[in-house]
Each structure stands twice: as C-alpha cells, then as structure tokens.
Amino acid sequence: MIEYSQQNMGQKQWNLHLNGKFGVLTVLKNGKLDSVPLEDVVGENKKIGAVSGNTKESNLRRVTMDDDLVKTARNIGISLGD
C-alpha cells in the first residue's frame, strides 16, 4: 500500500486549484488521491456551526478515540490535539 503524506495531499489540492477546480476536498479514495465536491462533505448544513445527529442537515458523527476513523487520521499525520 502506498503511504500519502500531508505534503502529497497539499500538492494534489494545489494542482486542482492551478487547473481551476475549486470547491473540492482532496481525499484518499480506493488507495489513490482524488477529490470530492465540498457539497458532498457538508451536506445541507450551510449555517455556521454544526448540527449534531445523523440528519440531512448534518453528516456529523460522534466517534470514540479508538474508532477506525481516528486511527486512520493519525496514520496519515492528522493531529487531534490530544
């Protein structure tokens, strides 16, 4: 499996901007760097501040510190402040 650093993701985002592609988030999808529209990430939550719960206004989900999402974030170098 290929490891991606924050620098790789930053370079991908920079290249997207250079090519005029804005309003997207760089993601790792199927083992490759890709992008998704921000609309897919924020859902219908357009207000400042998040709406909690699994509703159409929010895609917020509470996780524990041993959740796979937390482990993945740490493995790719994301600091969670703990």
Residue pairs with C-beta under 8 A, 6 or more apart in sequence:
1 31
2 31
4 28
4 33
4 76
5 76
5 77
6 76
6 77
8 33
9 26
9 28
9 33
10 26
12 26
12 33
12 35
13 26
13 35
16 22
16 24
16 26
16 35
21 35
23 37
23 38
23 39
24 35
24 36
24 37
24 38
25 35
25 36
25 37
25 38
25 41
26 33
26 34
26 35
27 33
27 34
27 35
27 36
28 34
28 76
29 36
41 59
42 59
43 56
43 57
43 58
43 59
44 56
44 57
45 51
45 57
45 58
45 59
45 60
50 58
50 60
51 57
51 58
51 60
52 58
52 60
52 62
53 60
54 60
54 61
63 69
63 70
64 70
65 82
70 80
73 80
74 80
